[in-house]
Amino acid sequence: MTETRPMPPVDDPVPVDVDAPATTVLPVDPAPAPHDARRRGPRRVLAETGYALAAFPLGLVGFVLVVTGVAVGGGLTILAVGLPVLALTAVVARGFAHLERSRMRALLDREAPTPTYAAAQPHDGWFRRVLTPLRDPQSWLDMVWAVLALVTGTLAFVAVVTTWALVLGGLTFWFWQRWLPDQPDNRSLAELLGLGDGRGAESALNLALGLLALVLLPWVVRLVALLHAGLAEALLCSRASLQAEVRRATGGRDAARDAEARSLRRLERDIHDGPQQRLVRLAMDIGRARHQLDQDPERAREALDAAYTQARDAIDELRALSRGIAPPLLVDRGLGPALEELVNRADAEVELRIDPELAHGLAPHVEAALYFVVAEGMTNVAKHSGAATVLVQVEREGDVVAANVADDGIGGAHRGKGSGLAGLEQRVLGLGGRLLLSSPPAARRCCGRRCPSMAEAPAGSLRVVVADDSVLLREGLQLILADAGHTVVATAGDGPDLVAAVAAQDPDLALVDVRMPPSHTDEGLRAAVEIRRARPGARILVLSQYVEVSYADELLASGEGGVGYLLKDRVSELGSFLDAVATVAAGGTVLDPLVVAQLMRRRRDPLEALTPREREVLAAMAEGLSNAAIAARLTVTEGGVEKHTQRIFAKLDLHADDAQHRRVKAVLAFLR
């Protein structure tokens, strides 16, 4: 089961909680230690008394050492030895600062965070390393503390000693007064106040003063302890809080940037895997229909029906992508209606609970984050958990808003298994929140793959391996190749499967998509390069959604022919596509015209000696066109094309050899 809980509250700087668990409802984050756990009553008074009494001797020692060190170091700054003395003094002050923070934590139950001190860099010289403490602002604050601590420490010491003396002396005066000498000329305080002149009156007065001091003792001790600790906190801990805030802000900013980058990558991948693939398949089906319209109208009608289905599906996927970028209902009516609509589209039985207080008042970016947390949780439920029932709960918990998605599925969700949860975590961190995931696997799923066995290819046809992560495009390519009389002996959905299929089937040609799982980057291209390295001469025709000249460079790095690089859009031009298939299978080189155009702009040598017409001929050769096709494109005779070709060979210093071999070398020279 999967549970998800996120998001900040009503406005910006409030923390957020997000959990995406998987078992039961996640427990609320443990509350901080209760206030009652701190020292109370006599224990607190004794702890604060010890803190205040120790402040004076520590302050005195620190004052003497730091003032002496500053005086000596400052006086010797005219010499080189003065600065190291000051640096040593800063280190001594740092030690007293660490001791003070430890006392605050141990005796006053205060957090007293330690700031991050400047550290020497690996490339610093020895003298710069020695002076590192002087370049740290906190070191100077430590020295200021060592001086001022004597002032507040003395005040605390005097106040505490005086108060305790009044308490102990007043409460026990009745006992030890009998040993005091009795001078007839001395008048006691009780007598001066008109309370009587006997020892009884004096004992009663001292007892009253002792009781009053006992009542005031906790207040006096706490006041002077807080005065001393307040100054220490301001000088020794304030930068730590500022540094922590800067780290949080920096982390949130970096997380927001990372979340945005992940969102863009995911959007690009969703477009590539969804509408773009369907549109390419649509172009394939329309191309097949045009090709078969005169020869086989019935099959052309079937192709048009398939194209219509692909167009409808592409529209649905574009609509879903638009809803995922900015859900219209969320913008128009708020979080509640948007979540209700999201839940209504789910296949599983979903119970939705929304805190009524959240109907209004949430910032738009918080509402969006809550929506996408729930949406991602629902997506995980649909794709991976196999759950029958789901609970979606959005509620306020103090100063945070938590979104929980819990289900009764198999569990096993993990941040590292895809960009969904990882990207969601970055989105939440960017708002100052947290994503909590609990999804222990309760069962395992297995998936299998069945590869077609090697088929007997008709004479004169090509045996082809088709590799594309999209089932739609694999099926479309299989239909096109089958119509042309070729045999697809194996298909693959990722790079390792492609390598294994080529090794097992030894095909005449491999049609390879550049981007395949698991990372959806260039696994197909890397698999093609690996195949060419292991099987020199293997024929590879790469299909891509984008024009990337660097991909062509990698394919042609071996210097051999039998490779091609086309945009997937070219597949709809069935005649040109099938010609490219035949050319690459025969050992030629075929490049998409857009790639050729970019190479023409990018490459200079060794083609500077070629005339514009010769470059046009060479560019057409790179596209895999025959002399007849080049003559038709350039409106010249085949003899003229042959003359241009011979001059190109001569200018590129390609000696007489097999004509096809020289042609490949000329194209490779053009590309490099």
N, C-alpha and C positions, 0 to 999 in steps of 0.2 A: 504494500500500500504506500501511497505517497502523500505526504502532508507538506504543506508549504505555508509559511507565515512570514510576512514582511511589514514594512513600511513606516515612514515617519508620520507624524501626526499632522496637525492642522497646518503648520507653516514650516519654514525652512529648517532652522537649526535643531529641531527636536530629533532625538535618536529614533531609529527604526528597528523593528524586529522582524526577521523573516525566517521561517523554518520550512524546509521541504522534507518532511520525514517520510516514514513508511512503516507503520506498524500500528500505532494507535495515535491518539492525540498527543502531541508533544507537550511535556510539562512546561509550565512557564519558567522563564529563567530564574534561577535561585535568587532570592532577595538578599540584599546586603545584610551583614551581621546585625542583629537587632541592637538597638541602642542600650538595652538593658545589660548586654554582655560587657559593657565597659565598667571600669571601676566605679564604685558608688560608696558614699559614706566615708567611714574612717580610712578605708584602703585608698580612696582617691586623695584624701587630705594628706596621708603619709607619703604617697607617691609624689604629689606636687611639692610637699615640703622638701623631700630629697632632691627634687629637680631644682628648686630655688636655692637651697643651701649649697649645692655643688656649683651653682652658676658663678659664685664669687671667686673661689680658688681657680676654677678653669679660666674665667675671664681674666684674672690677674696674670696667670702664666701666659695665656695667649697674647695679652696686651704687651707684656714685657718682650716676648720673643718677636712679635710682628713689628712693634715700634722700633726695637733695636735693629732688626733686619732692614727695615725701610730706611732708617737713619744711616746705617752703615752702607747699604747698597746705593742709596741716593748720593751720599757723599763721595762714593767711589765710582760714580758713573762716568766721570772724566777718564777713568781707566777702564780697561776691558773687564776687570774683575767685578765691577759694580753691578752689571746686569745679571750675571749668574747668581750673585748674592740676592738680588731682588727676586729672581726666579725661585731660588731655594726658599725664600720667605713666603712666596705665594704657595709653594707646596706645603709648608708648615701650616699656613692658614687654612689650606684645603683639608688638612688632617683634623684641625679643630672644627671645621665646618661639618665634616663627616661625623665626628663625635657628637656634635650638637643635634644633628638630624637623628642619630641613633637614640639619644636621650629623649627627644620629643616622641619618637615612636614607642619607646619602651615605657616611659613614665607618664606621658600625657595622652596616649592613644591617638596621636595625630598621624596623618599619612606621611607628611614630610618627604615628598618625592625628591630624588637626587637629580639635578640637572646633568645633561651630557656635557662633559668637559672637552675642550679642544684637544685633539691628539696630533702628534707629529706625523707628517706624511712620509711614505717610504723614500721619496726622492730628496727629503730635506737633509742638509748637512748637519754635522754634529752641533755646531754653534746654534743653528736655527732650532734644532731639537731641544737644546738646553733652554732656549728662551720661549718655548711653546707656552708655558703657563702665563707668561706676560701678555700673550696675544689673545687670551681668553677673558672676556668681560667678567665671567663668574669668578675668576681668581681675584680680581680687584674687589668684587663684592665680598668675597671671603675675608680679605684683609680689612675692609671697612667693618665687617662684623666683629673681627677680633678686637678692634679698638672700642667699638660701642658696647660690646658685650660686658665690658668691665663696669660701665655706667649702670646698665639695667641689672647686672648681676649683683652689684653692691647694694642697690636699692632693694632688690628682692631678698638678699641675705639679711640686711638690717631689719626689714619689715617682718620677716618670718621669725628671726631670733627674738625680736622684741615681743611679738604676739605670743609666741610659745612661752617666753619667760613670764609674761603676765598670767597666762593660763596656769602654768605649773606652780609659779610662786603664790598666786592668789588662792588657789584651791588647797594648797598645803601649808599656808601661813599659820594656821591654828596649831599645826603640829610642831613646826620647828621654831616658832617664835619664843618658846621657853628658853632657848639657848642664846637669845639675843641679849646683850648687856642692857641694863635698865638705867638710863641716865636721867636724874631728876630734872635737869635743865632742858632736856629734849622734849619737844611737843610733837606728838604723832599727827598724822594726817587726819585721823578721826577726830582728834581734839580740835585741830584747826577748822574742821568743818562743823564743829559744834555737835558732834555725835557722841561725845563722852571722852573720858581720859583713861579708861581702863584698857587692859589687854583684850577684854571681850569685845569692846567697841572696835578696836583696831582689827581684830580677827574677822569680825563681821564685815567691815568695810573691804578688807582684802579678799574675802570670800566672794563678795558681790562683784568686785572688779575681775576676779578670776572667772566667775561665771559669764560676765559680759564678754571678756576676751575669748572664752570658749565658744560662745555663740558667734562671735565675729571671725574666729580663726579660719573656718573654711572659706569665707569670702575674701579675707585678706590674702591668704595663701594663694587662692585661685587667681585673684587680681594681679598679684605681682608675677605669678608664674605665666599667666597669659600675656602680660606686658613683655616679659623677656622672650617668650616663645613667639609672640606676634612680630617682634623685630627680627627674630631669627628666620621666621617664615618668609617675611618680606624680602630679606637679603639673600637667604640661602635656598629658597624653594620656589620663588615666583617665576624665575626663568625656566624651571622645570615644567611648570604648568603651561607657560607660553610655548615652550618647545613641543610639549605634547599636543597642544592645540594646533600648532603649525604642522606637526606630523599628521594629525587627523585631517586637517584641511587639505594637505598635500596628497594624502592617501585617497581622500574622497574625490579630489580633482582628477588624480590619475585613474581612479576606478571609473569615474564618469567618462573620461576620454577612452579608456579601454572598452567600456560598455558601448560607447558610440561606435568605435571601430569594429567591435564584434557584431553589432547590429547591422552595420553596413556590409560586412563580409557575409553575414547570414542572409541579408536581403539579396545580395548579388548571387549567392548560391541558390536561394529559393527561386530567383528568376531564371537562373541557368538550368536548374533541375526541373522547373515547372513550365511556365508559359513559353520560355525560349525553346525548350525541347518540343513542345506541342506545335509551335509555329514552324519549326524546321520539319517536323513530320507532316504538317499541313502542306508545306511547300513540296515535300516528296510526293504526297498523294496527288496533288494537283499536277505535278510534273508527270506522274505515271498516267493520270487521266488524259492529259494532252497527248502523250505518246501513243496511247491505245485508242484514242477517240475514233480514228478512221479504221483501224484494224480490228478492234474488238470493243464495240460500243457497250456491251454488257459489263465487261470488266472495267471500262472507263467509268460507268455509272457506279459500280461498287467503290472505285477509288474516290469518286466525288462524295459518296455517302460517308466514307471514312474521313475525308477532309472536312466535311461539315461537322462531324462529331468532334474532331480535333479542335475546330474553331470554337465550338460551344464550350468544350472543356477548358480551352485556353482563356476564354472570357471568364469562366467561373474561377479559375486559379488567379487571374489578375484581380478579380473582385475580392477574393480571400486575402491576397497580398495587400490590397488597399486597406482592408479592414484591419489587418495586423499592424500597419504603419500608423494609422490614426483612425480608430474605430469611430464612425460617425455618431453612433448612439451615445458614446462616452462624451464626445464633444457637445452634443446637442442637449442631452438629458441627464448626464451625470453617471456616477459609478453604479448605483443600484440598478437602473434599467439596463445598462451595458452588461453587467454580470448576469442578470436574468436572461438576456438574449444569448450570452455565451453558454450558460448552463442548458438552455433549451436546445442548443445545437448538438449537445453531447449525446453519444450513443448509450452510455451507461445511465443508470438511475442516479440522479444527483439531487441532494438536499442542500439548499442555499439558505444561510443564515447571515443577515446583515444587521449590525447595530444601528437602530434608528437614528442615533445621534450623528452618524456619519453621512446622513442624507445630504447635508449641506456643510459648507465651511472648510472642506479640504482644498488645498492648493491643487491646481490642475496637474502639476508634475507628480504630486503624490497620488492623485487618482489614477493617472496613467501607469505609475509604477505598480500600484495595487492590482490594476486590471491585468497587466502583463504577467505579474506573479501568478495570479490565478489561471490565466490562459496557458502559461507554460506548464503549470501543474496539471491542468486538464489534458494538455498535449501528451505529457509523460504517461498519464493514465491510459489514454487512448492507444498510444504506440507500444507501450512496454509492459504495463502492469497486468492487463487482462482483467481488470476489476469489474464487478457487477454493480457495486454501489459506491458512491462518492459523497463525501461531506465537504462543502465549501463554507467556511466561516470567516467573516470579516468583522472584527470588533476592536473597540478601544480598550487598551490595557494601561491605565494611568496616562502617561504622557506619550505613549506610542500607539500606533495602529498595527494590529497583527492580522495577517491573512493566512489562514490554514486551509490546506487541501489534503484531506485524508481519504484513503480508499482501502478496499479489502483485497488488493491485488497481490502479486508475488513479490514485490519489492525489488531490491538490487539496483536502485538508482544511484548514480555516482557522478560527481562533478567532472571527473576525467573522461567520461564516456562520450562526451559530445559537447558542442558549444552552447547548448540550451541552458543547462543549469549554471555553467561557468559564466556565460554572458549575463544571466539573470543575477548572479551574485555580484558582478561588477556594477550592474545597474543599481542594486540596492546599496552597495557600499558608497556609490556616488552620492546617495542621499543621506549618508550617515547611518545606515541601518546594517542589519546582519541577516545572512541567509543561513538557517539551521536545517540540516538535512539528516533525516533518520530513515533509512530504508534497508533494513537487513533482508537479504534474499531468503525467501521462504521456499522457493523451488527454482529449478533451472529449466530453461527452454532450450531446445536444440533446433537448429535449422540445417537443412541439407541443400545440396545443389546437385542437379542432375545435368551432366554434359551429354550432348548428342554424340553418338558413336560415329566413327569415321564412315562417311558414305562414299559410294562409288560415284565418281564424277563422269558425266558424259564426255566423250572424246571432243577435244577442242575447247572445253570449258575450263574455267579457273577454279581451283580449290581455295576457298577464302575463309579466314578466321575474322570474325567481327567482334570488336571489343568496344563496349560503350556501357556506362552505368545506367543509361536510360533504356528500359525495356521497349518503350515506344520506338526509339530510333533504331534499336537492334532489329525489331520486327520490320520497320520500314526499309532498312538496308537489305534485309534478307529478301523481301518482296522484289525490290529493284534488281538485285543480283539474280534472283531466280527467273525473273522475266527476261533477263539478258542471257540466260542459259548457263549461268555460273552456279556453283554448289557451295553453300556455306557449311563447312565441315565442323565448325565449333563456334560457340559464342562465349564471351567473358564479360564480367561486370567489374573487374578490378585488375590492377597490374599483375599480381602474382598469378591469377587465373589465365591472363593473356600469355605470360611467359610459359606456363605449363601447357597451354593449348597449342602454342606454336611448336614446342618441343615434341609434343605427342603426335601432332597431325602433319608437320612439315608442309605447310600450305604453300601455294604459289604466291599468295599475297595476304597481308594482315591489314585490315582497316581498323585504325586505332583512334579513339577519342583522347584528347590531351588530358582532360580533367576527369579523374575517377576516384573512388573511395580509396583509403579512408579519409584523407585530408582534403580531397576535392581541389587539389592544386595541379601538379603536373605529373601525377603517377603514371599516366598513360605514356607520356613522352619518355619518362625515365625507363619504363618497361621496354619501349621501342629501342632506345639506345642500348639497353642491356641485351636485347635480342640480336641487334646488329653486331654487338661486340662478341657474343657467343657464337653467332652463326653469320659470318661475313657473307654478304651477298643476299641476305634475307630481304625480301621486298616489303616495304612498309609505306602505307599511305595514311598520313595523319590527318584527322578532321578536327577542326577547332571552331569554337564560337567567335573567337577574336583573332585579329591579325597581330601576331607577335613574331617579329623578325628573329629574335633570339632563339625561338623554338626551331626555326628553319636552320639557324647556325648549328645548333646541336645535332640535328639530323644529318647535316652535310659534313660534320667534322671528320668523318672517316675518309672523305675524298672519293667515295664510290657512288655509283648511280643506284637505281632501284629504290628511290625514295620520293615521296610527294608530300605536299602540305597544302591543304585546301580548307577554305571556310565551309562550314556545314551548309551554308546557303547554296553552294554550288551543286549540291546533290540534286536539287530540284531541276537543274539543267541536265536532264538525263543523258543526252548525247555527249556533252562535254565531260560529265562525270565518268561515264563508261569508257570514254576514250582515255581519260586519266588512269582509270583502273588498268586498262590494257597496256598503257605506256609504262607504268611503274612495274607491272608484272613482267614486262619484257626487258627490264633493266634501265629504263629511262628515268628522267627526273622531271617532276611536274610541280609547279608552284602556283599558288593563287595569284591572279593579276594584282591584287592589292599588295601582296608581299613583294612582288616584282617591282611595283611602283615605289614602295618604301626603300627597297634595295637600290633602285636607280638613284634615289635622292641621297642615299647614305654612302654608296660605294663610289670611289674615284678611280683608283688604280686597280688593275692594269688596263682599264678600258678607255683611258683618255685618248688613245690613238684611233679609236673607232669613230666613224662618222655617225650622225644621228640616225640615218637609215640602218646602218649596221647594228646599232644598239637596239633599234626596234626589232630587227630580225633576231638578235640574240635573246631579247626579252621574250619574244614569242617562242623561241626554242625552249627557254626555261619553263614556259607554261606547258611544254610537252606537245606542241603543235608540230605536225608534219610539214614538209616543204609545200605540199599542196594547200594545206590550211593556212600557212603563213602567206602564200601568194594570194589567196582569196581575201585575207584580212587586209593586206597592204596594197591590194589591187595592182599586183605586178605578176609577171610570168614566173613559172617554176624555174625557168632558166635563170631569171634575174635573181631569184632567191638563192639558187645554187652558187652563182657568182659572189653574192654577198657572203654566203657561208664560207666559201674558200678564202675570201679576203680576211674574214674574221679569224679563221684558223691560222692564216699566215701572220696576222698582227699579234695574235696571242702565242705565237711560237709553238704551235701544235703541229708536229711533223706528220707526214703521211702515215696513216695507220688505218685500222678498221674504221669505216666512216662513222658507225654508231658510237664507237669508243671515243673518237675525237669530238663528236657532238656532245657527249656527256662531259668530257673534260672542259669544253668551252663553257658549258652551262655552269660547271663548278667554279671555273675561274671567274665567271661573271658574279656568282653569288659571294665569293670570298673577296 
